[in-house]
């Protein structure tokens, strides 16, 4: 039953990833944290980040493949943003594995990012006019200076939260630099592949035993199929669902009006943020 539920969640996350360029981590992170925390796993925040980044890698890979097939990819610029994103993941991982970073700090960061994301999607939905979408947006070249800020911010947040970075990169490109949503989503999707790859490798190479003061009465993971802070037993059904769902999401992006999807997603994310913030008290 759990495997089927995770498979369906993966399909939903992948679909949103392809439609909105968010990488799927916005769904993976709260689901995984709930699962690890309820099973009493030590350092659930680190297991959540590592496993979520692996799931996000699968979701973004599926979406990127579809973008390439549809000739809607921006390879050079995506690689540039993704490269700076890798640098950002190193900085974020350093903080996430430090002695002062705990479940409380993780929940606080997630709540803030989710509130920002939710209100951002609701605002865009209210301002969007299907006939005028894209007016005023010009797909200028992403320069190295712009790529530093876009990718660096995305990678840093990804390693602190497991969200992939799209929740920051898409708004920065679409609203900050006025790139079209189509280009913003495509570049973000491909960059997240590199960012999440670098992130899950870093968390996969770190031993959970290193962060435990004692092994007495400690639950190390949910399943026995783990590498570092990645629980493959948990993430496999999510990955399968996400890879399939992302392709459908990209295919639907240019065929439907995403206004109401953004509104519903924004409200959902705000509710999740409130629920996760409640864990702090």
N, C-alpha and C positions, 0 to 999 in steps of 0.2 A: 504493500500500500504506500509506504514511504517513497519507494522508487518511482511509482507512477506519479505521485504528487510532485516530486522533484523534476520529472520529465516534463510535466505540464507547465511548471513554473519556468523551466528552461526555454520552452517554446515561446511563452509569453515574453520573457526577457529578450530573447533573440529577435522577436518581432518588433519590439520597441527599439532595439538597437538599430535595426535596419531602417526603421521609419524616422527616428529622431536623432540618430547618431550618438546615443548616450552610452554605448558599450555594454549595456546590460547589467552593469554593476549596481545600479540603483535598485534593482530587484534582488540580485544575488546577495548583496551585503546584509540587508536586514534578515533575509531568510536564513542565511548561514550563521549569522550571529545568534539568532534565536535557537537554532539547532545545537550549536556548540555550547552555548551558555546553559541551555536546559539539560544537557547531558553532563554538566559539571566538568567540562574540559578545562584544564588549566590554561590561562592566557587565551581566552576565547577570541579576543580582538585580533591577535596575531594569526590564529588559525583562519579567522574570517577573511583577513586581508589577503593572505597567501592563496587560499582556495578560491576566493572571489576573483582574484586577478587571473588565475588559470581559466576559470569559467568565462571571464570577460575576453580573454585571448581567443577562445573558441568562437564566441558570438561575433566578435569583430572580424575574425578571419572569414567567417561565412559571409558577412556583409561586404567585406572588401573584395572577395572573389566575384560576387555579383556585380559590384561597381565596375570592376575590370571588364567583365563580360559585356556590360551595357555601355562601355566606353564613357563612363561618367567619373572616372578616377583622375586624380591629379598626383601622379606618382612622385615627381621630383619634390614638389612642395610638401607632400605628405611625409616623405622620408626626412625632409629637413625638420619639420615640426616634431616628428617622432624621435629623431636623434637628440634634440634638446630635451625631449620628454624623458629620455633614458637618464640624462644627467639629473633631472628633477626627481626621478624615482630613487636614485642613490641617496640624495639628501633626505627625502621622506623616510626611506627605510632606516637611515641612521637614527632619526628621531623616534620612529615607531618601536625600535628595539632598544631604546635607551631605558635606563632604570626608572625614570620618572613618568614614562608613558604607560598608562594602565587602561583598564576597562572604562574608567570614568572619563579620561581624556578622549578616548576613542568615541564614546557615546556623544560627548559634547561636540566634537568635530563633525561627526555624522549628522547630528541634529541641525547644526548651523548650515552645513552644505545642503542638506535636504530642504530646509526652509527656504534658502536662497533659490534652489532649483525649482521648488514648487511654485513660489511666487513669480519667478521668472517665466515659467511656462504658462501660468495663468495670464500674466500681463501680455505675453506675446499672442495668446489666443484671443484676448479681448481686442487687441489692436489689429489683428490680422483681417484683411479683406481679401477673399479668394481671388477677386478680379485684379487686385492691385498688388498682390504679394510679389515682392522682388523689386518693386519700383524704388529707385534711389540706391539700389545695391549694385555695385560694380565689382566684378571679379578681378581685382588687381592682383599682381603677383605678391606672393608671401615672401618678403625679404628675410634675410637671416636675423635682423633685429626683431622683426615681428615674430618670427618663429621661436626666438629665444623666450619671449614672454608667454606665447601661446603654449608651446610644448613644455617649458619649464614649470609653469603653473599646473598644467594637466598631470605631468609626471609626479610632481610633489604631492598633490592631493591624492593621486592614485595609490601611492605607497603608504599614505597615512590612513586610507579609508577602504581601499579595495574597489573603488568606484570606477576606475579606468581613466578618469580625467575628462571625459566628454562633457560632463555637466558644467565644466568651466570653459573648455576649448570652443564648443559650439557657440555659446553666448558671446565670447570674446571676438570670434571671427564674424558672426552674423550681426551682432548689435554694436560691437566696438569698432571693428574695421569695415562694417557694411558689406561684407561678402554675401553672396546669395546663400540661402539656406541649403541649396543643393550642393554648393562647393564646401560650405562649412561642415555639413554632415559627412561628405565623402572624405575630406582631409582628416577630420576627427576620427572617422572609422579606421582608416589606414594607420594613422598615428597611434591609436590605441592598441593596435596589434603589436607595435614595437614597444610601447610603454608597458603593457601588461606582460609581454614576454620577458622584458628585463626585470619587471617587478616579481613575477612568480619564480623566476630563476633565483633571485636574491633570497626570497623567503624559503625556497625549497632547499637552498644550500645551508640554511641555518638550523642547527639542532635544537629542538624544543627543550632538551635536557639542560642546555646551557643556561636557560632562563628560569630554571626551577631551583629553589633553595633546598628542597627535599623531595624525595620520591615517595614519601609515606602518604598513603591514601590519595594519590594523585591520578586523575584520569587524563591520559595523554592524548586521546583522540576518540572520534566516534567509531570509525572503522579501523581495521588493521592494515589497510592499504594506503600507507602514507609515505611521503618523502619530505623531510623538513616540516614546514608548516602547511603542506598541501595534503588534504585528505581526498585521495582519488576515489575511494569508495563512496563518498558523499557527492563529489562533483561530477562523476561520470554521467549520471542521468541528466544533470543540468547542462553539461557540455553537449550531449547529443541533441537535446531539445533546442539549445541555443543556436547551434550550428545550422539546424534545419530552419528554425524560425527567422534567423537573420536574413537568409536569402529571400524569403517571402516578404519581409519588411522592406527591403530595398526595391523589390519589384513593385510593391504597392505605393511607394513614396510619391511617384509622379502621377499616380492614377487617382488618388483620393485627396480630399481636403482634410488636412491634419488639424484643423482648428479645434474641433471638439475632442480629438484625441489628446491634444496638448492640455486642454482644460481639465479633462478627467484625470490625466496623469499628474497634473500639478496638484490637484486636490488630494489625490492618493498619496503623493510624496509628503505633503504637509501633515497628513494624518499619521504617516509612518514616523515622521520626525517627532511629532508630539508623543507618540508611543515610546520611542527610543529615549527621548529626553526624560520621560517619567521614570525610567530605570535609575536615574541619578538620585532620586529621592526615595 
